[in-house]
Each structure stands twice: as C-alpha cells, then as structure tokens.
Amino acid sequence: MTGHPIREEDFELRALGALEGLEREELESHVSECPACAQRLAEARGRLTLLALVAPPTEPSAEILHRLRQRIREEAAAVPLSAQSSRWAIPWTAVAMAAACMLLAVLAVSMWAQNRRLDRQLGVLRSQQQAQERQNREMAKLAAAPDLMIVSLASSPGTPKAEARVVCSMQMGMLYYDGDLQPTPPKQSYQLWLIPMQGEPINAGVFNPVAGENSRWMSKIPAGVAPKSFAVTLEPAGGVPHPTGPQVLAGPVS
C-alpha cells in the first residue's frame, strides 16, 4: 500500500475483524511499516475493548443467532467428513471470531446511540442550569433595588380562588411574578398587565401554568413608568397587544 489509508473506518473494521481480502492484506502490510498507522490501529482496538468493558450485557438478537447457526452449518459442510475430526477447531475459531465481531459491532452501535442521547440530555441540563443561574443573578439585583415594590394580586369576583405576587423595580425595569393560577383552557394563555397611572395597560408577560405548580418567571418592563396596579387576564394563546379577556387577578400598588 502506498501512502496512508484514506478511510479512517478501515482501522475500526480491522479491529473488528471485518476487513477482508485485499484491503486487509494491504492494511496489514502498511501497518507493519508505518508506526503512525500501527498506533491508529492499536487505538481502534483499544476503543473496542473499552466498549466491551463498559457496555451493559446485551443479548444477541434472533437474527444474529440465526446467522451464527448458518455460518456453523456452512463451515461444517465445507470440511470433508474424513478431515472434520482433525480440522474441527478451525471452523469453530472462525465462528467464534465472527460472533465476537458481530457482538462488538452491536455494542459499538448501541454505545454510540446511547452517547448521542446522553449528549442531548446534558445539553438540555446545561441550558436549564445556565438559565437558572441567570435568573438567580437577576433576582439578586432586583432584591437590592432601592425602589423595590411587592404587589399582592387576589382573584377577581366570580373567578376560582387564586393569588399571586409581583416583585418589581421600575428604576431597573425588572419584574418577578409568582402565582398559583390553574392551567388555562385550550388555546388560551394568561397575560400580566402593568396598569400605569396614565396611558394604556402594558404587557408584562404571557404564561401558561402547569397543574400543581406555581408559575415563577422574570420579565423586562418599561423603566420609569409609574404603576397604579397589576392585573392578569385570560387571553388567546400567545397573548394580545391590549387586554380583551376576563380579569382573573388584580392588585393595586400601595
């Protein structure tokens, strides 16, 4: 073989015992003369060994067992009856190698899929952790605001009993909501409004509670606005520019 092998998978296939014919001969000839490629082959074998050690026990599928039995029958048929007693170890060695290769291949694929799932789960957890850390920092800033306000919201007449509170700083333009409203009907959302001393209500956040859990979130609000009260209305899913639905919670700024 001239130069280095082009395909990286040749090393994995050789480690599995799945590289055959001229390709195998060329790779082995090259590896015997190239320390760098010999190292790559050794690393491939090491990876397969590690996979075999860390992978959970896996029962071979019915298809694999069928293929192994078929291989045994083919090997036995290929050996003359008179020579079977002296050559019986050769087919069994080949069968054992084939079984090991198949099982390692199954384990490798299984571990690869499992690693992909773990990577995705870790990515979600990292994102959640980063979001929580950002909210904790914002909460610390809000708690230290010199104009901190805490506004209690109570359920409106004719609506299910509920309560919430709004913690805000108009200088910082930050708001924290904590409430226990029931989940919204289909295709609807709750919307929090800042009612200023003058002007139209200002959207302060759209949310959909989860059953059995308090809704807790932070949002930005216009800085410097003088609030008169806060209210929560039931609106079409995703919210609206101006309140149109029934008011379910309300509370004045004292």
C-alpha positions, 0 to 999 in steps of 0.5 A: 500500500502506498501512502496512508489509508484514506478511510479512517473506518478501515482501522475500526473494521480491522479491529473488528475483524471485518476487513477482508481480502485485499484491503486487509492484506494491504492494511496489514502490510502498511501497518507493519511499516508505518508506526503512525498507522500501527498506533491508529490501529492499536487505538481502534482496538483499544476503543473496542475493548473499552466498549466491551468493558463498559457496555451493559450485557446485551443479548444477541438478537434472533437474527444474529443467532440465526446467522451464527447457526448458518455460518456453523452449518456452512463451515461444517459442510465445507470440511470433508467428513474424513478431515472434520475430526482433525480440522474441527477447531478451525471452523469453530475459531472462525465462528467464534471470531465472527460472533465476537465481531458481530457482538462488538459491532452491536455494542459499538452501535448501541454505545454510540446511540446511547452517547448521542442521547446522553449528549442531548440530555446534558445539553438540555441540563446545561441550558436549564442550569445556565438559565437558572443561574441567570435568573438567580443573578437577576433576582439578586439585583432586583432584591437590592433595588432601592425602589423595590415594590411587592404587589399582592394580586387576589382573584377577581369576583366570580373567578376560582380562588387564586393569588399571586405576587409581583416583585418589581423595580421600575428604576431597573425595569425588572419584574418577578411574578409568582402565582398559583393560577390553574392551567388555562383552557385550550388555546388560551394563555394568561397575560400580566398587565402593568396598569400605569397611572396614565396611558394604556395597560402594558404587557408584562408577560404571557404564561401558561401554568402547569397543574400543581405548580406555581408559575415563577418567571422574570420579565423586562418592563418599561423603566420609569413608568409609574404603576397604579396596579397589576392585573392578569387576564385570560387571553388567546394563546400567545397573548394580545397587544391590549387586554380583551379577556376576563380579569382573573387577578388584580392588585393595586400598588400601595 
